[in-house]
């Protein structure tokens, strides 16, 4: 294969060395192009200049107008005439202010843009000369999951928009340090009673034992100086990672007690008629045939409950949840004490609905929304494109773990054309849709017996 040639046309000035070093660094550090490109720094236009060759040129140098693929550098500050000239000259691929590459005006963002432009131009030219599978990235080129724990939290730290959300979450957990100790003590003191109640669940017998446990828990709760339980509501589109984010907050709050004291309740998957008993529990006598049921609040006493799709709950449950956020009391249908049982539980709720619109429609109570201490919005995947390749690298490795038992799945690479195709897509299904697309692509590559995922493997319309 004839290599792509990149020329830098010198102007015998102090910036020559800086520009040469930048170009050399770009070409040597990118594994998919370094063996396919030749770079030369020249004082005059080369005698032989192919149409696919690339030239980086300075404004001081006289140049033929018909040279293709020019990256044009101006000496000091882009002027209107420079930009207009570049726009009118179809052979100019990009224009840069070279003074931002060094000295007092040095800007790493502008150097990164120059790097991106040069790489894109080179890869565009190479795509007509080499097979797609020869221009690739290893699936762990951005992040190597073998260096991280099984938790997927690392996938949330990839771009500026998400880092701001993470920063807010960390501040929330930090603000809860004053009650963290009380939650831990409460968990340890009622541990035996909670286990007894779990053993007695789904029965209409031994109700005296149930009531004794209730009284023990009530006595312990009297020592709490907490005025109200902490609560967070997370909004964002379907598939954007609200569940993962809820687990992140709970994990930071509960620390080593996370596994035993975190519970997710997906409201949308529970029949409306049993949401009440599922959350708050029931006691014999609440309705015909009712038995003792513990409920998620009591079973997670001193822990964290994640209420997914809270926008789906009925007005009745909204009212009970509002009462709980006010006084920490779980109201159990059929229980003789109408005041309920005081149990501290941190609530994290999530919804894909526009809460303000739901409030205007009257389907969600304004006062309930306002009872939540903190509100966080998760950006869509479309809004997290600043480092999409980081996210993609994570998802590729994460999804491949599902195929570990299939020994002959040896996928290690993804083509640049496939990456670029995924970057152009908007992902209406967000993170979840990307996972689905990657999973299907892995299967397609596996069926074909390839170690490289190609553009054709992603069935995007």
C-alpha positions in Angstrom: 0.0 0.0 0.0 1.3 3.5 -0.9 1.5 5.5 2.2 -0.3 8.8 2.7 2.2 11.7 2.7 1.9 14.6 5.0 4.1 17.7 4.3 4.8 20.7 6.4 5.9 23.6 4.3 8.4 25.5 6.4 8.7 29.2 6.4 12.1 29.3 8.2 10.6 30.8 11.4 10.6 30.0 15.1 7.3 28.2 15.0 8.5 25.5 12.5 9.9 23.3 15.3 6.7 23.6 17.3 4.5 22.6 14.4 6.8 19.7 13.4 6.7 18.3 16.9 2.9 18.5 17.1 2.5 16.7 13.8 5.1 14.0 14.7 3.4 13.4 18.0 0.0 12.9 16.3 1.3 10.5 13.7 3.4 8.4 16.1 0.8 8.1 18.9 -2.1 6.8 16.8 -1.7 3.1 16.2 -4.2 3.0 13.4 -2.3 5.5 11.2 1.4 5.6 12.3 2.5 2.8 9.9 0.4 4.2 7.0 1.7 7.8 6.9 5.0 9.4 6.0 5.7 12.9 7.3 8.2 15.3 5.8 9.1 18.9 6.6 10.1 20.7 3.4 11.2 24.2 2.4 9.6 24.1 -1.1 6.6 22.4 -2.6 7.6 18.8 -3.5 7.9 18.0 -7.1 5.6 15.0 -6.9 2.4 15.9 -5.0 -0.4 13.4 -5.2 -4.0 14.5 -4.8 -4.4 12.4 -1.7 -1.3 14.0 0.0 -1.8 16.5 2.7 0.0 19.7 3.3 0.2 22.0 6.3 1.0 25.4 5.1 1.9 28.9 6.5 0.4 32.1 5.2 3.9 33.5 4.4 4.5 30.9 1.8 3.4 31.3 -1.8 1.4 28.3 -2.8 -0.4 27.0 -5.9 -4.1 27.5 -5.4 -5.0 24.1 -6.7 -3.1 22.1 -4.1 -5.7 19.8 -2.5 -6.1 19.0 1.3 -4.5 22.1 2.8 -4.5 22.9 6.5 -3.8 26.6 6.5 -2.0 28.3 9.4 -2.0 32.1 9.9 0.6 33.8 12.0 -1.4 35.9 14.4 -5.1 36.0 15.1 -7.7 34.9 12.6 -8.9 37.9 10.6 -12.2 38.1 8.7 -10.3 38.1 5.4 -8.5 34.9 6.3 -11.7 33.1 7.2 -13.5 34.3 4.1 -10.6 33.4 1.9 -10.5 29.9 3.4 -14.3 29.5 2.9 -14.0 30.6 -0.8 -11.0 28.3 -1.4 -12.5 24.8 -1.5 -9.0 23.3 -1.3 -8.5 24.6 2.2 -9.6 21.9 4.7 -9.1 24.0 7.9 -7.6 27.2 9.1 -5.8 27.8 12.4 -4.2 30.7 14.4 -0.7 29.2 14.9 0.1 31.7 17.7 -2.1 29.5 19.9 0.2 26.5 19.5 3.0 28.0 21.7 4.0 30.9 24.0 1.7 33.0 26.1 -1.3 32.5 23.8 -1.0 28.7 23.9 -4.3 26.9 24.0 -4.5 23.1 24.4 -8.0 23.1 23.1 -6.9 24.6 19.8 -4.0 22.2 19.5 -6.5 19.4 20.2 -8.7 20.7 17.4 -5.7 20.8 15.0 -5.0 17.2 16.0 -8.6 16.1 15.4 -8.7 17.8 12.0 -5.4 16.2 10.8 -6.4 12.8 12.1 -9.8 13.0 10.4 -8.3 14.1 7.1 -5.7 11.3 7.2 -8.2 8.7 8.0 -10.6 9.9 5.3 -7.8 9.4 2.7 -6.8 6.1 4.2 -10.3 4.7 4.0 -10.1 4.4 0.3 -6.8 2.5 0.4 -7.1 0.0 3.2 -9.7 -2.5 4.5 -12.1 -1.2 7.2 -10.8 -3.9 9.6 -7.3 -2.5 9.3 -8.3 0.9 10.7 -9.5 0.1 14.2 -9.3 0.8 17.9 -8.8 -1.9 20.6 -12.0 -2.0 22.6 -10.2 -0.8 25.7 -8.5 2.1 24.0 -10.2 4.7 26.2 -10.6 2.8 29.5 -9.6 -0.7 30.6 -12.3 -2.2 32.8 -10.0 -4.9 34.1 -8.6 -2.2 36.3 -12.0 -1.4 37.9 -14.5 -3.1 40.2 -17.6 -4.8 39.0 -19.7 -1.6 39.7 -20.5 0.4 36.6 -20.1 3.8 38.3 -17.0 4.6 36.2 -19.2 4.9 33.1 -20.7 8.1 34.6 -17.4 10.1 34.8 -16.7 10.5 31.1 -17.8 14.0 30.2 -18.2 17.5 31.6 -22.1 17.4 31.8 -22.0 14.2 33.9 -19.2 15.3 36.1 -21.3 18.3 37.2 -24.0 15.9 38.2 -21.6 13.7 40.0 -20.2 16.7 41.9 -23.7 17.6 43.0 -24.3 14.0 44.2 -21.1 14.0 46.2 -22.1 17.3 47.8 -25.5 15.7 48.8 -23.8 12.7 50.4 -21.4 15.0 52.2 -24.3 17.0 53.6 -25.8 13.8 55.0 -22.7 13.0 57.2 -24.4 14.3 60.3 -27.2 11.7 60.1 -25.1 8.8 58.7 -24.0 7.8 62.2 -27.6 7.7 63.4 -28.8 5.6 60.5 -26.0 3.1 61.2 -26.8 2.8 64.9 -30.5 2.4 64.1 -29.7 -0.4 61.7 -27.6 -2.2 64.2 -30.2 -1.8 67.1 -33.2 -3.0 65.1 -31.4 -5.8 63.2 -32.9 -8.6 65.2 -36.4 -7.3 65.1 -36.3 -6.8 61.3 -35.1 -10.3 60.8 -37.9 -11.6 63.1 -40.5 -9.6 61.1 -39.2 -11.1 57.8 -39.6 -14.6 59.2 -43.2 -13.8 60.3 -44.2 -12.2 57.0 -47.1 -13.5 54.8 -48.9 -15.0 57.9 -51.9 -14.1 59.9 -50.5 -15.9 63.0 -48.1 -14.9 65.7 -49.4 -11.3 65.4 -48.5 -10.6 69.0 -44.8 -11.2 68.1 -45.1 -8.8 65.2 -46.5 -6.1 67.5 -43.7 -6.7 70.0 -41.2 -6.1 67.2 -43.0 -3.0 66.2 -42.9 -1.6 69.8 -39.1 -2.4 70.0 -38.5 -0.5 66.8 -40.6 2.4 68.0 -38.6 2.6 71.2 -35.3 2.7 69.3 -36.7 5.4 67.0 -37.3 7.7 70.0 -33.6 8.2 70.3 -33.3 9.6 66.8 -32.7 13.3 66.6 -33.4 13.3 62.9 -36.2 15.6 62.1 -36.9 14.2 58.6 -35.5 11.6 56.3 -33.2 12.6 53.4 -34.7 12.4 50.0 -33.6 12.9 46.4 -35.6 12.9 43.2 -33.8 12.1 39.9 -35.2 13.1 36.5 -34.0 12.2 33.0 -35.1 10.4 29.9 -35.6 6.6 29.8 -32.3 4.7 29.6 -30.1 7.6 30.7 -28.8 5.8 33.8 -31.1 7.0 36.6 -30.9 3.6 38.3 -27.1 3.5 38.2 -27.0 7.0 39.6 -29.4 6.1 42.4 -27.1 3.2 43.3 -24.1 5.5 43.2 -25.6 7.9 45.8 -26.8 5.0 48.0 -23.4 3.3 47.8 -21.7 6.5 48.9 -24.2 6.9 51.8 -24.3 3.3 53.0 -20.7 2.3 52.2 -20.1 -1.3 53.2 -23.7 -1.8 54.2 -25.0 -1.2 50.6 -25.7 -4.8 49.6 -28.0 -5.5 52.6 -29.6 -2.1 53.0 -30.5 -0.9 49.4 -33.7 -1.9 47.7 -35.1 -0.9 44.4 -38.9 -0.8 43.8 -40.0 -0.4 40.2 -43.4 1.1 40.5 -44.3 0.5 36.9 -43.9 -3.2 37.3 -46.3 -3.5 40.3 -50.1 -3.6 40.0 -51.6 -0.3 41.3 -53.7 -2.2 43.8 -50.7 -3.7 45.6 -48.3 -0.8 45.5 -49.5 0.3 49.0 -48.8 -3.0 50.7 -45.6 -3.5 48.7 -44.2 -0.2 50.1 -45.9 0.3 53.5 -47.0 -3.2 54.4 -50.4 -4.6 55.6 -51.8 -6.0 58.8 -54.7 -8.6 59.1 -58.0 -6.8 59.0 -57.1 -4.1 56.4 -59.2 -6.0 53.8 -60.8 -9.4 53.4 -58.2 -12.2 53.4 -55.3 -9.8 54.2 -52.2 -11.1 56.0 -49.2 -9.5 57.6 -46.8 -8.1 55.0 -43.7 -6.2 56.0 -43.4 -3.6 53.2 -40.2 -2.2 51.7 -39.9 0.8 54.1 -39.8 -1.5 57.2 -37.6 -4.1 55.7 -35.1 -1.4 54.8 -35.2 0.4 58.1 -32.1 2.6 58.4 -31.3 2.0 54.7 -32.1 3.4 51.3 -35.1 2.7 49.0 -35.0 3.6 45.4 -38.5 4.2 44.0 -38.2 3.9 40.2 -40.8 5.6 38.0 -42.4 7.5 40.9 -44.4 9.5 38.3 -46.6 6.4 38.0 -47.9 6.2 41.6 -51.5 7.0 42.4 -52.7 10.1 44.3 -53.4 7.9 47.4 -49.8 6.6 47.5 -48.5 10.1 46.8 -50.4 11.3 49.9 -48.9 8.5 52.1 -45.4 9.2 50.8 -45.9 12.9 51.5 -46.9 12.1 55.1 -43.8 9.8 55.5 -41.4 12.5 54.2 -43.0 14.9 56.8 -42.7 12.7 59.9 -40.9 9.4 59.0 -43.9 7.4 60.0 -44.9 4.3 58.0 -48.7 4.0 58.0 -49.6 0.2 57.9 -53.1 -0.6 56.7 -54.9 -2.6 59.4 -52.5 -1.8 62.2 -54.1 -0.7 65.4 -51.9 2.4 65.8 -53.2 5.0 63.3 -50.1 7.1 63.8 -48.0 4.5 62.2 -44.4 3.3 62.9 -41.5 5.7 63.0 -38.8 4.3 60.7 -35.9 6.2 59.1 -35.3 5.4 55.4 -33.5 7.5 52.8 -35.7 7.8 49.7 -34.3 8.2 46.2 -36.9 8.5 43.5 -36.7 8.7 39.8 -38.9 9.4 36.9 -38.6 9.9 33.1 -41.6 12.3 33.1 -41.4 16.1 33.0 -42.5 16.7 36.6 -43.5 20.3 36.1 -45.8 19.2 33.3 -47.2 16.4 35.4 -47.9 19.0 38.2 -49.7 21.3 35.7 -51.8 18.4 34.6 -52.7 17.5 38.2 -51.3 14.0 38.0 -48.4 14.7 40.4 -48.6 16.7 43.6 -46.6 19.9 43.8 -46.2 19.6 47.6 -44.8 16.1 47.2 -42.2 17.2 44.6 -41.3 20.2 46.9 -40.8 17.8 49.9 -37.7 16.2 48.2 -34.6 17.8 49.6 -32.6 17.5 46.3 -33.5 17.3 42.6 -31.0 16.1 40.0 -31.4 15.9 36.3 -29.5 13.2 34.3 -28.5 14.3 30.8 -29.4 12.2 27.8 -26.7 10.3 25.9 -27.1 12.9 23.1 -26.0 15.5 25.6 -23.0 13.4 26.7 -21.1 13.4 23.4 -18.1 15.3 24.6 -16.3 12.0 25.2 -18.6 9.5 23.5 -15.7 7.2 22.7 -15.0 6.8 26.5 -18.6 5.6 27.0 -18.4 3.3 23.9 -15.2 1.7 25.1 -16.8 1.0 28.5 -20.0 -0.5 26.9 -18.0 -2.7 24.5 -16.1 -4.3 27.4 -19.1 -4.5 29.7 -21.2 -6.2 27.1 -18.4 -8.6 26.2 -18.4 -9.9 29.7 -21.8 -11.5 29.0 -20.1 -13.7 26.4 -17.2 -14.9 28.6 -18.7 -18.4 28.9 -18.5 -18.7 25.1 -14.8 -19.4 24.8 -14.5 -18.7 21.0 -15.7 -15.1 21.2 -12.4 -13.3 20.6 -13.6 -9.8 19.7 -10.9 -7.3 20.5 -11.3 -4.4 18.1 -13.8 -2.0 16.6 -13.3 -0.2 13.3 -13.1 3.6 13.1 -15.9 3.6 10.6 -18.1 1.8 13.1 -17.1 4.3 15.8 -17.9 7.3 13.6 -21.3 5.8 12.6 -22.2 5.5 16.3 -21.0 9.0 17.0 -23.4 10.4 14.3 -26.5 8.7 15.9 -28.7 10.5 18.4 -29.8 7.6 20.6 -33.5 8.3 21.4 -33.2 5.2 23.8 -30.1 6.6 25.4 -27.5 4.5 27.2 -29.8 1.5 27.2 -30.1 1.7 23.4 -26.3 1.9 23.0 -25.9 -1.3 25.1 -28.5 -3.0 22.9 -26.8 -2.0 19.7 -23.3 -3.1 20.9 -24.7 -6.4 22.1 -26.2 -7.1 18.6 -22.9 -6.0 16.9 -20.9 -8.4 19.1 -23.2 -11.3 18.0 -23.0 -10.3 14.3 -19.2 -10.2 14.5 -19.1 -13.5 16.4 -21.3 -15.2 13.8 -19.0 -14.0 11.0 -15.9 -15.3 13.0 -14.3 -11.8 13.2 -12.3 -10.3 16.0 -13.2 -6.8 14.8 -16.7 -5.1 14.9 -17.5 -3.4 11.7 -19.8 -0.6 10.6 -22.2 -3.2 9.1 -22.7 -4.8 12.5 -24.7 -1.8 13.8 -28.2 -1.9 12.4 -29.0 1.8 12.7 -31.5 3.3 10.3 
